[in-house]
Amino acid sequence: MASSSLEDDLSCPVCCEVYQDPQLLPCGHSFCRRCLDRHWSGKSTRTCAVCRQVSEQRPVSNLSLRNACESFLREKEKGSDGGVVCAQHGERVKFFCKTDEELLCSDCKKHSHRSHKVQPLENTVLQRKNRVKDVLRPAEKALDALKGGTSRDAQIVKYIESQAEKAERLIKQEFERFHNFLHEEEQTRVTALRKEVEQKRSKVKERIEQEIRILSGRVKEVEGEMENDGATFLQNFDFVLQRAEYTEPDSEFGPESLINMPEHVGNLGHQVWLKMTNIFRYYPVVLDPNSAPADFTITDDLACVGKSNHELPIPLTHRGKGIALGSEGFIDAPHCWEIEVGYSKHWTIGVCQPSAGILPSTQPLCPEVGFWGLSRKGESYSVLGSKSNFFRVKKKLRMVRVQLGWRFLHMKCNQWMGNRVLSFLDASDDSLIAHTRVPNAVALFPFLIPGERCSLLRIAPADLNMPLEHHYPLENPEKKEIFMLVLVVIVFWIIGLIFKNE
C-alpha cells in the first residue's frame, strides 16, 4: 500500500503516470512537460490544469521531483518475479534488440526499434547463458585439474619429489663409501636437500592453492550470477562474461623451481675435501640435468650425457638448443677439463654464454649467437663459425682436453694484456687440434651435444694429486713450441761462437 500511495504522489494529475520531466508552475502544481504542452496547445492563456490559475511566468524544471521519480522507477524495475519495467513506457520488457543491445517493451519494439533485429527475451537469455557456460568451461576444467592433482603445476611438484628421491638416493650411495667418517656430513646434506624440497614444493603447492581459491571464487560468483532470471542477468552480462573468461596463465616456474641437483650432488666429495682427500672423484665440470632436453640422459654422477630412445617425464617445456650445460660458468681464471668421446663420430663440445641455451633449435651454433666449440661429423672436424673447410685428425681421437685460458701479447700499465682462447687438444699426447678466440670478462658455460644414441660423452675425473700445470692451460697454446724453437736457436748460436773462437 505504501508503494501505491507513493506512486500516486509521484503521478502527473493529467496522464496519471509517473512524472516524465516534471515542470513546476508558479501556483505550485507540477505536470509532465508533454502533458503541459498538450494542455496549453491552441489556448491563448496558460492556466493550471488543476487550479485554473493563470501562469504569467514560464514553468521551471522540478529537479527534486524528477530525481524522486527516477529513483522510484529504478526500484520498481526490480519486481518480485525478477522482471524489468521499461523506464520510458512503464511496461514490462519482453524483447531484446540485438542491433542496439537493449531491452525492449512492446511500445519500444513498435516505435523506436521497428527496423531493428529483435527477438524474444527468453531466446536471448538462453543464448547468452550458453555462451557464458562455454566460456566458463576452461576455468572449470582447470579447477578440476588443480583439485585432482593433474595440472601442470601439480606435475612439477611430482617431478620435484622424484628428483628429491633420486638426489637423496645418490647422496646416500656416495656417503656409504665413507659413512663412518662422514655420518654427520651426510645428515647435514640430506637435511639441506629436504629443506629445499620443502621450500620449492611448498611454493608450487601455494600457487596451486591460490589458483584454487581464485578460480573457486570466480566460478561460484559466475554461477551465482547465472541464477538470476532474464533481464537482470542480461544487465550484468558483460560483467559476468568478463568474470567467466579464463586464460591459462604462463607458468611462473622455470628450471630454478626444480631441485638444484648440482648443489646437492655435484662435486659432493670435493666439498668435503678437507676431511676425505683422495677417496673420491672430482669432476672439473658438473652437468646440470635441468638444462638438458627430455631425450637426453645424464648419469647419476652428472658427468656423462647421451641420447635416449625415450623421453624423460620432465614437466617443463624445453625451449632452445638440445644441449647439456655445465652447472658453473667460467669468467677469467684458466680452466681445463677432459671429455671422453670414445668411439663416437658425431658430437659437439665447447663453451657458450648462458642465454645461448634458449635460442631456437633451428639457429646454427656459431660465435655470433654465443657458441664456441669443436664439432665432429664422421671423420671431419670443424670449429664452430669457422669459414674454413672441415679438417681431419690423423690420430684416433678418444679423449679431448678443453682448455680455457689466455694468450698474452704485451704489457700495459704493469698488467698483461691479451686474448682469451679456447683450445682443444688430444689428451693422449697434448697435440693441438684447434683453438679459437672467446670474449673476455664473460661467463662461459661448458656444453656437450651427443650426436649418436649408442655413444656417450663423459667428463673425465681430474687427478687432484697431479701438478697444477697439468690441470690448467699454458698462457699460450704455442708457448711450448716457441720455447723449444728459441732454445734450439740459442744452442746453435753458442756452438757457432765456440767454433769461431777456436
C-alpha positions as CSV (number, residue, x, y, z in Angstrom):
1,M,0.0,0.0,0.0
2,A,2.8,2.4,0.8
3,S,4.3,1.8,-2.7
4,S,0.9,2.5,-4.3
5,S,0.5,5.7,-2.3
6,L,4.0,6.9,-3.2
7,E,3.2,6.2,-6.9
8,D,0.1,8.3,-6.6
9,D,2.1,11.2,-5.1
10,L,4.6,10.9,-8.0
11,S,2.0,10.7,-10.7
12,C,1.0,13.5,-13.1
13,P,-2.6,14.8,-12.5
14,V,-3.2,14.9,-16.3
15,C,-1.8,11.5,-17.6
16,C,-1.9,9.7,-14.2
17,E,1.5,8.2,-14.9
18,V,4.8,8.8,-13.1
19,Y,6.1,12.2,-14.0
20,Q,8.2,12.5,-17.1
21,D,10.4,15.6,-17.0
22,P,8.2,17.4,-14.4
23,Q,7.6,21.1,-14.7
24,L,6.7,23.4,-11.8
25,L,4.2,26.2,-12.2
26,P,4.0,29.4,-10.1
27,C,0.9,28.1,-8.3
28,G,2.9,25.1,-7.0
29,H,1.4,22.3,-9.2
30,S,3.6,20.1,-11.3
31,F,2.9,18.4,-14.6
32,C,4.8,16.3,-17.2
33,R,6.3,18.6,-19.8
34,R,4.5,16.7,-22.5
35,C,1.1,16.9,-20.7
36,L,1.6,20.6,-20.1
37,D,2.4,21.3,-23.7
38,R,-0.7,19.4,-24.8
39,H,-2.9,21.3,-22.3
40,W,-1.7,24.7,-23.4
41,S,-1.8,23.8,-27.1
42,G,-4.1,26.1,-29.0
43,K,-5.0,28.2,-26.0
44,S,-4.5,31.9,-25.7
45,T,-3.8,31.9,-21.9
46,R,-1.7,29.5,-19.9
47,T,-3.8,28.2,-17.0
48,C,-3.1,25.4,-14.4
49,A,-5.0,22.2,-15.3
50,V,-5.8,21.8,-11.6
51,C,-6.5,25.2,-10.0
52,R,-7.1,27.2,-13.3
53,Q,-4.7,29.9,-12.1
54,V,-3.1,31.8,-15.0
55,S,0.7,31.4,-15.2
56,E,2.4,34.5,-16.3
57,Q,5.9,33.0,-16.0
58,R,7.4,30.1,-17.9
59,P,7.4,26.8,-15.9
60,V,10.7,25.6,-14.5
61,S,12.0,22.0,-14.1
62,N,11.2,20.4,-10.8
63,L,14.6,18.7,-10.2
64,S,13.7,17.3,-6.8
65,L,10.5,15.7,-8.1
66,R,12.3,14.4,-11.2
67,N,15.0,12.7,-9.0
68,A,12.4,11.2,-6.8
69,C,10.5,9.8,-9.8
70,E,13.7,8.3,-11.3
71,S,14.6,6.6,-8.0
72,F,11.1,5.2,-7.7
73,L,11.2,3.8,-11.3
74,R,14.5,2.2,-10.6
75,E,13.2,0.5,-7.6
76,K,10.1,-0.5,-9.4
77,E,12.1,-2.2,-12.2
78,K,13.1,-4.9,-9.6
79,G,9.8,-6.8,-9.4
80,S,9.2,-9.9,-7.3
81,D,9.5,-12.1,-10.3
82,G,12.8,-10.7,-11.5
83,G,11.1,-8.7,-14.3
84,V,12.3,-5.3,-15.5
85,V,9.9,-2.5,-16.4
86,C,10.6,-0.1,-19.3
87,A,11.7,3.2,-17.9
88,Q,10.0,5.1,-20.7
89,H,6.7,3.4,-21.0
90,G,6.3,1.6,-17.7
91,E,5.6,-1.7,-19.4
92,R,7.4,-4.9,-18.6
93,V,10.2,-5.7,-21.1
94,K,9.6,-8.8,-23.2
95,F,12.1,-8.3,-26.1
96,F,15.8,-7.7,-26.8
97,C,17.2,-5.6,-29.6
98,K,20.3,-7.2,-31.0
99,T,21.0,-4.2,-33.1
100,D,21.3,-1.7,-30.1
101,E,21.8,-4.4,-27.4
102,E,18.8,-3.0,-25.4
103,L,15.9,-4.4,-23.5
104,L,12.5,-3.5,-25.1
105,C,8.9,-3.4,-24.2
106,S,6.1,-3.7,-26.8
107,D,5.9,0.0,-27.3
108,C,9.7,0.3,-27.8
109,K,9.6,-2.5,-30.3
110,K,6.7,-1.0,-32.2
111,H,8.1,2.6,-32.4
112,S,11.8,3.1,-31.8
113,H,13.1,-0.3,-33.0
114,R,10.7,-1.2,-35.8
115,S,13.5,-1.9,-38.3
116,H,16.0,-3.5,-35.9
117,K,16.7,-7.1,-35.3
118,V,14.5,-8.0,-32.3
119,Q,13.9,-11.4,-30.7
120,P,12.0,-12.6,-27.6
121,L,13.8,-12.0,-24.3
122,E,13.8,-15.7,-23.4
123,N,15.8,-16.6,-26.5
124,T,18.4,-14.1,-25.8
125,V,18.8,-15.2,-22.2
126,L,19.2,-18.8,-23.2
127,Q,21.8,-17.9,-25.9
128,R,23.8,-15.7,-23.5
129,K,23.7,-18.3,-20.7
130,N,25.0,-20.9,-23.1
131,R,27.8,-18.6,-24.2
132,V,28.8,-18.0,-20.6
133,K,28.8,-21.8,-20.0
134,D,31.1,-22.2,-22.9
135,V,33.5,-19.5,-21.7
136,L,33.4,-20.9,-18.2
137,R,34.2,-24.5,-19.2
138,P,38.1,-24.0,-19.4
139,A,38.1,-22.4,-15.9
140,E,36.1,-25.4,-14.6
141,K,38.5,-27.9,-16.2
142,A,41.5,-26.0,-14.8
143,L,39.9,-26.0,-11.4
144,D,39.2,-29.8,-11.6
145,A,42.8,-30.3,-12.7
146,L,44.2,-28.3,-9.8
147,K,41.9,-30.1,-7.3
148,G,42.7,-33.5,-8.8
149,G,46.4,-33.0,-9.0
150,T,46.7,-33.4,-12.8
151,S,47.6,-29.8,-13.6
152,R,50.9,-28.7,-15.0
153,D,52.0,-27.2,-11.6
154,A,51.0,-30.4,-9.8
155,Q,53.2,-32.4,-12.3
156,I,56.0,-30.1,-11.4
157,V,55.5,-30.9,-7.7
158,K,55.6,-34.7,-8.5
159,Y,58.8,-34.2,-10.6
160,I,60.4,-32.2,-7.8
161,E,59.6,-35.1,-5.5
162,S,61.1,-37.6,-7.9
163,Q,64.2,-35.5,-8.2
164,A,64.3,-35.3,-4.4
165,E,64.1,-39.1,-4.1
166,K,66.8,-39.5,-6.7
167,A,69.1,-36.9,-5.1
168,E,68.7,-38.5,-1.7
169,R,69.4,-41.9,-3.1
170,L,72.6,-40.6,-4.7
171,I,73.7,-38.8,-1.6
172,K,73.3,-41.9,0.5
173,Q,75.2,-44.1,-2.0
174,E,78.1,-41.7,-2.1
175,F,78.2,-41.5,1.7
176,E,78.2,-45.2,2.1
177,R,81.8,-45.3,0.9
178,F,83.0,-43.3,3.8
179,H,79.9,-43.4,6.1
180,N,81.8,-43.9,9.4
181,F,83.8,-40.8,8.8
182,L,81.2,-38.6,7.3
183,H,78.0,-39.6,9.0
184,E,77.4,-36.1,10.4
185,E,78.1,-34.5,7.0
186,E,75.7,-36.9,5.3
187,Q,72.9,-35.9,7.6
188,T,73.6,-32.2,7.0
189,R,73.4,-32.7,3.2
190,V,70.2,-34.6,3.4
191,T,68.6,-32.0,5.7
192,A,69.6,-29.2,3.3
193,L,68.1,-31.2,0.4
194,R,64.9,-31.8,2.2
195,K,64.7,-28.2,3.2
196,E,65.0,-27.1,-0.4
197,V,62.4,-29.7,-1.4
198,E,60.0,-28.4,1.1
199,Q,60.6,-24.8,0.1
200,K,60.1,-25.4,-3.6
201,R,57.3,-27.9,-3.2
202,S,55.5,-25.5,-0.8
203,K,55.9,-22.7,-3.3
204,V,54.3,-24.7,-6.1
205,K,51.6,-26.0,-3.7
206,E,50.9,-22.5,-2.6
207,R,50.5,-21.5,-6.2
208,I,48.0,-24.4,-6.7
209,E,46.0,-23.4,-3.6
210,Q,46.0,-19.8,-4.6
211,E,44.7,-20.7,-8.1
212,I,42.0,-23.0,-6.5
213,R,40.9,-20.2,-4.3
214,I,40.7,-17.7,-7.1
215,L,39.0,-20.0,-9.6
216,S,36.6,-21.3,-7.0
217,G,35.6,-17.8,-6.2
218,R,35.2,-16.9,-9.8
219,V,33.2,-20.0,-10.7
220,K,30.9,-19.5,-7.7
221,E,30.4,-15.9,-8.5
222,V,29.5,-16.6,-12.1
223,E,27.3,-19.4,-11.2
224,G,25.5,-17.2,-8.7
225,E,25.0,-14.5,-11.4
226,M,23.6,-17.1,-13.8
227,E,20.9,-17.9,-11.3
228,N,19.4,-14.5,-12.0
229,D,16.5,-14.5,-14.4
230,G,16.1,-12.9,-17.7
231,A,16.7,-9.2,-17.9
232,T,18.6,-8.9,-14.6
233,F,21.1,-11.4,-16.0
234,L,21.4,-9.5,-19.2
235,Q,22.0,-6.2,-17.5
236,N,25.0,-7.8,-15.8
237,F,26.0,-9.9,-18.8
238,D,29.2,-8.0,-19.7
239,F,30.5,-8.3,-16.1
240,V,29.5,-12.0,-15.9
241,L,31.2,-12.8,-19.2
242,Q,34.4,-11.0,-18.1
243,R,34.5,-12.9,-14.8
244,A,33.8,-16.2,-16.6
245,E,36.6,-15.8,-19.1
246,Y,39.7,-17.8,-18.2
247,T,43.1,-17.7,-19.8
248,E,45.6,-20.2,-18.5
249,P,48.4,-18.2,-17.1
250,D,52.0,-18.8,-18.1
251,S,53.8,-20.9,-15.5
252,E,55.8,-18.9,-13.0
253,F,58.1,-21.8,-12.6
254,G,61.3,-22.4,-14.6
255,P,64.3,-24.6,-14.1
256,E,65.1,-22.7,-11.0
257,S,61.9,-24.0,-9.4
258,L,63.3,-27.6,-9.6
259,I,65.8,-29.1,-7.2
260,N,69.3,-27.7,-7.6
261,M,70.9,-31.0,-8.3
262,P,74.5,-29.7,-8.7
263,E,74.3,-28.0,-5.3
264,H,73.5,-31.3,-3.5
265,V,75.2,-33.9,-5.7
266,G,77.8,-32.2,-7.9
267,N,81.3,-32.3,-6.6
268,L,80.0,-33.7,-3.4
269,G,83.2,-35.3,-2.4
270,H,85.2,-32.2,-3.2
271,Q,83.0,-30.1,-0.9
272,V,84.3,-32.2,2.0
273,W,87.8,-32.4,0.6
274,L,89.5,-31.3,3.8
275,K,88.2,-34.4,5.5
276,M,88.3,-37.0,2.8
277,T,91.1,-36.3,0.3
278,N,92.0,-38.9,-2.2
279,I,89.0,-41.2,-1.7
280,F,86.5,-39.5,-4.1
281,R,86.3,-38.4,-7.7
282,Y,86.4,-34.8,-8.6
283,Y,84.8,-33.6,-11.9
284,P,86.0,-30.2,-13.1
285,V,82.7,-29.8,-14.9
286,V,79.3,-31.0,-13.5
287,L,76.4,-31.2,-15.9
288,D,73.0,-29.6,-15.0
289,P,70.2,-32.1,-15.8
290,N,67.6,-29.2,-15.7
291,S,69.3,-27.7,-18.8
292,A,69.0,-30.8,-20.9
293,P,66.0,-31.8,-23.2
294,A,63.8,-34.7,-22.3
295,D,65.6,-37.0,-24.9
296,F,69.0,-36.6,-23.1
297,T,70.1,-39.0,-20.4
298,I,72.5,-37.7,-17.7
299,T,74.1,-40.2,-15.4
300,D,73.7,-40.0,-11.6
301,D,77.2,-38.6,-11.1
302,L,76.2,-35.7,-13.5
303,A,79.3,-36.3,-15.6
304,C,78.0,-38.3,-18.6
305,V,75.4,-37.5,-21.2
306,G,73.9,-39.4,-24.1
307,K,70.8,-39.6,-26.3
308,S,68.0,-41.8,-25.0
309,N,65.4,-43.8,-27.0
310,H,62.6,-42.5,-24.9
311,E,61.9,-39.1,-23.3
312,L,62.0,-38.4,-19.6
313,P,58.8,-37.2,-18.0
314,I,60.0,-33.6,-17.5
315,P,57.0,-31.3,-16.8
316,L,58.7,-28.2,-18.1
317,T,58.8,-27.5,-21.8
318,H,62.4,-27.3,-23.1
319,R,62.8,-24.1,-25.0
320,G,66.0,-23.9,-27.0
321,K,69.0,-26.0,-28.1
322,G,69.4,-29.7,-27.4
323,I,72.5,-29.3,-25.2
324,A,73.7,-30.3,-21.8
325,L,75.1,-27.3,-19.9
326,G,77.7,-27.3,-17.2
327,S,76.3,-26.1,-13.9
328,E,79.0,-23.4,-13.5
329,G,80.3,-20.7,-15.7
330,F,83.9,-19.6,-16.0
331,I,84.9,-16.0,-16.3
332,D,88.6,-15.1,-16.2
333,A,90.6,-17.7,-14.4
334,P,92.0,-20.5,-16.6
335,H,90.1,-23.8,-16.6
336,C,90.7,-27.2,-18.1
337,W,88.6,-30.3,-18.4
338,E,88.8,-33.5,-20.4
339,I,85.9,-35.2,-22.3
340,E,85.9,-38.8,-23.2
341,V,84.4,-39.1,-26.6
342,G,85.2,-42.8,-27.1
343,Y,84.3,-44.2,-30.5
344,S,81.6,-41.6,-31.2
345,K,81.9,-39.9,-34.6
346,H,79.2,-37.3,-34.1
347,W,79.4,-34.7,-31.3
348,T,79.9,-31.1,-30.5
349,I,81.7,-29.7,-27.4
350,G,82.8,-26.2,-26.2
351,V,81.5,-23.3,-24.2
352,C,78.6,-20.9,-24.6
353,Q,77.0,-17.9,-22.9
354,P,74.1,-18.8,-20.6
355,S,71.5,-17.1,-22.7
356,A,72.5,-19.1,-25.8
357,G,70.9,-22.2,-24.5
358,I,67.3,-20.8,-25.1
359,L,67.9,-19.9,-28.7
360,P,65.6,-21.6,-31.3
361,S,66.6,-25.1,-32.2
362,T,66.9,-24.1,-35.8
363,Q,69.6,-21.4,-35.1
364,P,73.1,-22.7,-36.1
365,L,75.8,-22.8,-33.5
366,C,78.3,-20.1,-34.0
367,P,80.1,-17.3,-32.1
368,E,77.5,-14.7,-33.3
369,V,74.9,-16.4,-31.1
370,G,77.2,-17.2,-28.2
371,F,78.7,-20.7,-29.1
372,W,82.4,-21.5,-29.4
373,G,83.4,-25.1,-29.9
374,L,84.6,-28.1,-31.9
375,S,82.3,-30.3,-33.9
376,R,82.9,-33.8,-35.4
377,K,80.8,-35.2,-38.2
378,G,82.2,-38.6,-39.3
379,E,85.9,-38.3,-40.0
380,S,85.7,-34.5,-40.4
381,Y,86.2,-31.8,-37.7
382,S,85.3,-28.1,-37.7
383,V,85.5,-25.1,-35.4
384,L,82.0,-23.6,-34.9
385,G,81.5,-20.5,-37.0
386,S,84.8,-21.1,-38.9
387,K,84.6,-20.2,-42.6
388,S,87.4,-22.6,-43.5
389,N,86.6,-26.2,-44.7
390,F,86.4,-29.2,-42.5
391,F,89.8,-30.8,-41.4
392,R,90.9,-34.2,-40.4
393,V,92.8,-35.5,-37.4
394,K,95.3,-38.3,-38.3
395,K,95.2,-40.0,-34.8
396,K,92.2,-41.7,-33.4
397,L,90.7,-39.2,-31.0
398,R,89.4,-40.8,-27.8
399,M,89.9,-38.0,-25.2
400,V,89.7,-34.3,-25.9
401,R,91.2,-31.8,-23.4
402,V,89.4,-28.5,-23.4
403,Q,91.4,-25.5,-22.2
404,L,90.0,-22.1,-21.5
405,G,93.0,-19.8,-21.0
406,W,94.9,-16.7,-22.2
407,R,97.3,-15.7,-24.9
408,F,99.3,-12.8,-23.6
409,L,100.5,-10.3,-26.1
410,H,102.1,-7.3,-24.3
411,M,102.4,-5.4,-21.0
412,K,100.3,-2.3,-20.3
413,C,100.1,-0.4,-17.1
414,N,102.1,-3.2,-15.4
415,Q,99.4,-5.8,-16.5
416,W,99.5,-8.4,-19.2
417,M,97.0,-7.6,-22.0
418,G,95.9,-10.4,-24.2
419,N,93.1,-12.5,-25.7
420,R,91.1,-15.2,-24.1
421,V,91.5,-18.5,-26.0
422,L,89.6,-21.8,-26.1
423,S,91.8,-24.7,-27.1
424,F,91.1,-28.3,-28.0
425,L,94.0,-30.9,-27.6
426,D,94.4,-34.6,-27.9
427,A,94.7,-35.6,-24.3
428,S,96.9,-38.6,-25.2
429,D,99.8,-36.5,-26.4
430,D,98.8,-32.9,-25.8
431,S,98.8,-32.2,-29.5
432,L,96.8,-29.1,-30.5
433,I,93.7,-29.9,-32.6
434,A,92.2,-26.4,-32.9
435,H,91.8,-23.1,-31.0
436,T,89.6,-20.1,-31.2
437,R,89.2,-16.7,-29.5
438,V,86.4,-16.2,-27.0
439,P,85.2,-12.9,-25.3
440,N,86.9,-11.6,-22.3
441,A,85.2,-11.0,-18.9
442,V,82.1,-13.1,-19.9
443,A,80.9,-16.1,-18.0
444,L,81.2,-19.1,-20.3
445,F,79.4,-22.4,-19.6
446,P,80.8,-25.8,-20.9
447,F,78.3,-27.7,-23.1
448,L,78.1,-31.1,-24.6
449,I,76.0,-32.3,-27.5
450,P,76.0,-36.1,-28.2
451,G,75.2,-36.9,-31.8
452,E,74.7,-40.7,-31.5
453,R,72.3,-42.7,-29.4
454,C,74.8,-45.6,-28.9
455,S,77.6,-43.4,-27.7
456,L,78.2,-41.3,-24.6
457,L,80.2,-38.2,-23.8
458,R,81.8,-38.3,-20.4
459,I,83.6,-35.7,-18.3
460,A,86.8,-37.3,-17.1
461,P,87.6,-37.0,-13.4
462,A,90.5,-34.9,-12.5
463,D,93.5,-36.2,-10.5
464,L,94.0,-33.7,-7.7
465,N,97.4,-35.0,-6.9
466,M,98.7,-34.1,-10.4
467,P,100.8,-30.9,-10.6
468,L,98.8,-27.8,-11.2
469,E,100.1,-27.1,-14.7
470,H,98.5,-30.3,-15.9
471,H,95.1,-29.1,-14.9
472,Y,95.3,-25.6,-16.4
473,P,96.5,-24.4,-19.8
474,L,99.6,-22.6,-20.5
475,E,99.3,-18.9,-21.2
476,N,99.8,-19.5,-24.9
477,P,98.8,-22.8,-26.7
478,E,102.0,-22.5,-28.8
479,K,104.3,-21.4,-25.9
480,K,106.0,-24.8,-25.6
481,E,106.7,-24.9,-29.4
482,I,108.0,-21.3,-29.3
483,F,110.2,-22.0,-26.3
484,M,111.8,-25.1,-28.0
485,L,112.4,-23.1,-31.2
486,V,114.2,-20.3,-29.2
487,L,116.2,-22.8,-27.2
488,V,117.4,-24.5,-30.5
489,V,118.5,-21.1,-31.9
490,I,120.4,-20.3,-28.7
491,V,122.2,-23.6,-28.7
492,F,123.3,-23.2,-32.3
493,W,124.4,-19.6,-31.6
494,I,126.6,-20.8,-28.7
495,I,128.1,-23.6,-30.8
496,G,128.9,-21.1,-33.5
497,L,130.8,-18.9,-31.0
498,I,132.8,-21.8,-29.7
499,F,133.9,-22.8,-33.2
500,K,134.7,-19.2,-34.1
501,N,137.0,-18.7,-31.0
502,E,138.8,-21.9,-31.8
